[in-house]
Amino acid sequence: MSNWLVVVGIGLGTYAMRLSFIGLLGTRPMPAWAQRPLRFVAPAVLAALVVPAVTLSEGAIDVTPLGNPRFLAAAVAALVAWRLKNVAGVIVVGMGLLWALQAIG
Amino acid sequence: MSPRSALFDGMRSVLPLLIGVVPFGLIFGVTAAGSAIGGGLGYASSLIIFAGAAQLATVQLLTAGSAAVVVIATALVINARHLMYSAALAPHFREFPTRWRLALPYILTDQAFAVSISKYDVDTDPDYKRWFFFGGAISLWTTWQVTSVAGVVLGESIPESWSLDFAIPLVFLALLVPALKDRPSVVAAAVGGSVALLAHDVSYDLGLLIGSLMGIAAGVAAERLAS
């Protein structure tokens, strides 16, 4: 039950942020001091999601190819993301490499 | 220009972006179905929240048993970029009927914002703007709903040995790399990632929030130093 309340709370909060300036009738622009931090939300949040997920193995930092194949697979996938800018390609390469390393290990 | 052609223009403009949305939606559904919160609530979040990265983080944190307030705060920080989109779109939406101004924000996404703002001009007809946005945004919304349901259905038959949960950081990685546009954003990512990693021992679920906030602060500081 409380999980449902959390989802509804996030939904309402997200809608409120999407509506915010559109809902206010004026054309008041967003002040620069508020705009500046928002520019860094994407890189900061995404890195905070990715880094622990690919460097931790059973709660400890491990970046060896066989101890934690996810790190190497993610590093190569990052190169693909940089060169190809294609989400599907990143997933195919990353998953493929993880499976290959798991098969060796 | 008729509403119909503006609608189709909007739909056409998001077509190439759907290639990225389809695997993301499927993976979200598969992950939700395999997690402690289950496919039902997972899918409901596609309707209620309708923001992929925040939905995935929510599933992850709820499965880890994080406190409700931590989950909500984290998801809202992830979604805070919508404030910026709303501010940028507001002058263009000003002449829309009230009903539209209330309804369109529900289907506002990164992609719908990007295609619309690049299409809008000061003298673009408001009717065109309205139908164009609707066409693009509703295509993205529909694709997200269909693929996340398909993922939930598929998810129940996928064995754990496939390590499909790894697709989640891969999706985030695919979004992260193009967000590293300049030096301050690289600093934001480096600090966000390392703080989240170092903080995982304290508490994994708070680490995400603390890392994000420190990363944002570091980006602002780096930008100020550079100017």
Chai-1 contact restraints between the chains, C-beta under 6 A:
chainA,res_idxA,chainB,res_idxB,connection_type,confidence,min_distance_angstrom,max_distance_angstrom,comment,restraint_id
A,S2,B,A68,contact,1.0,0.0,6.0,A-B,restraint_1
A,N3,B,I37,contact,1.0,0.0,6.0,A-B,restraint_2
A,N3,B,L41,contact,1.0,0.0,6.0,A-B,restraint_3
A,N3,B,L62,contact,1.0,0.0,6.0,A-B,restraint_4
A,V6,B,A68,contact,1.0,0.0,6.0,A-B,restraint_5
A,V6,B,V71,contact,1.0,0.0,6.0,A-B,restraint_6
A,V6,B,I72,contact,1.0,0.0,6.0,A-B,restraint_7
A,V7,B,S45,contact,1.0,0.0,6.0,A-B,restraint_8
A,V7,B,I48,contact,1.0,0.0,6.0,A-B,restraint_9
A,G9,B,I72,contact,1.0,0.0,6.0,A-B,restraint_10
A,I10,B,I49,contact,1.0,0.0,6.0,A-B,restraint_11
A,I10,B,I72,contact,1.0,0.0,6.0,A-B,restraint_12
A,I10,B,A75,contact,1.0,0.0,6.0,A-B,restraint_13
A,G11,B,I48,contact,1.0,0.0,6.0,A-B,restraint_14
A,G11,B,I49,contact,1.0,0.0,6.0,A-B,restraint_15
A,G13,B,L76,contact,1.0,0.0,6.0,A-B,restraint_16
A,T14,B,I49,contact,1.0,0.0,6.0,A-B,restraint_17
A,T14,B,A51,contact,1.0,0.0,6.0,A-B,restraint_18
A,T14,B,N79,contact,1.0,0.0,6.0,A-B,restraint_19
A,M17,B,H82,contact,1.0,0.0,6.0,A-B,restraint_20
A,M17,B,L83,contact,1.0,0.0,6.0,A-B,restraint_21
A,R18,B,H82,contact,1.0,0.0,6.0,A-B,restraint_22
A,R18,B,S86,contact,1.0,0.0,6.0,A-B,restraint_23
A,R18,B,P105,contact,1.0,0.0,6.0,A-B,restraint_24
A,R18,B,L108,contact,1.0,0.0,6.0,A-B,restraint_25
A,L19,B,P105,contact,1.0,0.0,6.0,A-B,restraint_26
A,S20,B,L83,contact,1.0,0.0,6.0,A-B,restraint_27
A,S20,B,S86,contact,1.0,0.0,6.0,A-B,restraint_28
A,F21,B,S86,contact,1.0,0.0,6.0,A-B,restraint_29
A,F21,B,A87,contact,1.0,0.0,6.0,A-B,restraint_30
A,F21,B,A90,contact,1.0,0.0,6.0,A-B,restraint_31
A,I22,B,S86,contact,1.0,0.0,6.0,A-B,restraint_32
A,I22,B,L89,contact,1.0,0.0,6.0,A-B,restraint_33
A,I22,B,A90,contact,1.0,0.0,6.0,A-B,restraint_34
A,I22,B,F93,contact,1.0,0.0,6.0,A-B,restraint_35
A,I22,B,R101,contact,1.0,0.0,6.0,A-B,restraint_36
A,I22,B,P105,contact,1.0,0.0,6.0,A-B,restraint_37
A,T27,B,P91,contact,1.0,0.0,6.0,A-B,restraint_38
A,M30,B,A87,contact,1.0,0.0,6.0,A-B,restraint_39
A,R36,B,V220,contact,1.0,0.0,6.0,A-B,restraint_40
A,P37,B,I216,contact,1.0,0.0,6.0,A-B,restraint_41
A,P37,B,V220,contact,1.0,0.0,6.0,A-B,restraint_42
A,L38,B,R81,contact,1.0,0.0,6.0,A-B,restraint_43
A,L38,B,M84,contact,1.0,0.0,6.0,A-B,restraint_44
A,F40,B,A188,contact,1.0,0.0,6.0,A-B,restraint_45
A,F40,B,I216,contact,1.0,0.0,6.0,A-B,restraint_46
A,F40,B,G219,contact,1.0,0.0,6.0,A-B,restraint_47
A,V41,B,A80,contact,1.0,0.0,6.0,A-B,restraint_48
A,V41,B,R81,contact,1.0,0.0,6.0,A-B,restraint_49
A,A42,B,A179,contact,1.0,0.0,6.0,A-B,restraint_50
A,P43,B,A179,contact,1.0,0.0,6.0,A-B,restraint_51
A,P43,B,L180,contact,1.0,0.0,6.0,A-B,restraint_52
A,P43,B,S185,contact,1.0,0.0,6.0,A-B,restraint_53
A,P43,B,A188,contact,1.0,0.0,6.0,A-B,restraint_54
A,P43,B,A189,contact,1.0,0.0,6.0,A-B,restraint_55
A,A44,B,A188,contact,1.0,0.0,6.0,A-B,restraint_56
A,A44,B,G192,contact,1.0,0.0,6.0,A-B,restraint_57
A,A44,B,S212,contact,1.0,0.0,6.0,A-B,restraint_58
A,A44,B,G215,contact,1.0,0.0,6.0,A-B,restraint_59
A,A44,B,I216,contact,1.0,0.0,6.0,A-B,restraint_60
A,V45,B,I78,contact,1.0,0.0,6.0,A-B,restraint_61
A,V45,B,S212,contact,1.0,0.0,6.0,A-B,restraint_62
A,L46,B,F172,contact,1.0,0.0,6.0,A-B,restraint_63
A,L46,B,L175,contact,1.0,0.0,6.0,A-B,restraint_64
A,L46,B,L176,contact,1.0,0.0,6.0,A-B,restraint_65
A,A47,B,L176,contact,1.0,0.0,6.0,A-B,restraint_66
A,A47,B,A189,contact,1.0,0.0,6.0,A-B,restraint_67
A,A47,B,G192,contact,1.0,0.0,6.0,A-B,restraint_68
A,A47,B,G193,contact,1.0,0.0,6.0,A-B,restraint_69
A,A48,B,G192,contact,1.0,0.0,6.0,A-B,restraint_70
A,A48,B,A196,contact,1.0,0.0,6.0,A-B,restraint_71
A,A48,B,L208,contact,1.0,0.0,6.0,A-B,restraint_72
A,A48,B,G211,contact,1.0,0.0,6.0,A-B,restraint_73
A,A48,B,S212,contact,1.0,0.0,6.0,A-B,restraint_74
A,L49,B,F172,contact,1.0,0.0,6.0,A-B,restraint_75
A,V50,B,P169,contact,1.0,0.0,6.0,A-B,restraint_76
A,V50,B,F172,contact,1.0,0.0,6.0,A-B,restraint_77
A,V50,B,L173,contact,1.0,0.0,6.0,A-B,restraint_78
A,V50,B,L176,contact,1.0,0.0,6.0,A-B,restraint_79
A,V51,B,G193,contact,1.0,0.0,6.0,A-B,restraint_80
A,V51,B,A196,contact,1.0,0.0,6.0,A-B,restraint_81
A,V51,B,L197,contact,1.0,0.0,6.0,A-B,restraint_82
A,P52,B,A196,contact,1.0,0.0,6.0,A-B,restraint_83
A,P52,B,L197,contact,1.0,0.0,6.0,A-B,restraint_84
A,P52,B,H200,contact,1.0,0.0,6.0,A-B,restraint_85
A,A53,B,P169,contact,1.0,0.0,6.0,A-B,restraint_86
A,V54,B,P169,contact,1.0,0.0,6.0,A-B,restraint_87
A,R70,B,F166,contact,1.0,0.0,6.0,A-B,restraint_88
A,A77,B,L170,contact,1.0,0.0,6.0,A-B,restraint_89
A,A77,B,L173,contact,1.0,0.0,6.0,A-B,restraint_90
A,A78,B,L173,contact,1.0,0.0,6.0,A-B,restraint_91
A,A81,B,L173,contact,1.0,0.0,6.0,A-B,restraint_92
A,A81,B,A174,contact,1.0,0.0,6.0,A-B,restraint_93
A,A81,B,V177,contact,1.0,0.0,6.0,A-B,restraint_94
A,W82,B,V177,contact,1.0,0.0,6.0,A-B,restraint_95
A,V87,B,G20,contact,1.0,0.0,6.0,A-B,restraint_96
A,V87,B,A174,contact,1.0,0.0,6.0,A-B,restraint_97
A,A88,B,P23,contact,1.0,0.0,6.0,A-B,restraint_98
A,V90,B,L170,contact,1.0,0.0,6.0,A-B,restraint_99
A,V90,B,A174,contact,1.0,0.0,6.0,A-B,restraint_100
A,I91,B,P23,contact,1.0,0.0,6.0,A-B,restraint_101
A,I91,B,A167,contact,1.0,0.0,6.0,A-B,restraint_102
A,I91,B,L170,contact,1.0,0.0,6.0,A-B,restraint_103
A,G94,B,L170,contact,1.0,0.0,6.0,A-B,restraint_104
A,L98,B,S163,contact,1.0,0.0,6.0,A-B,restraint_105
A,L98,B,F166,contact,1.0,0.0,6.0,A-B,restraint_106
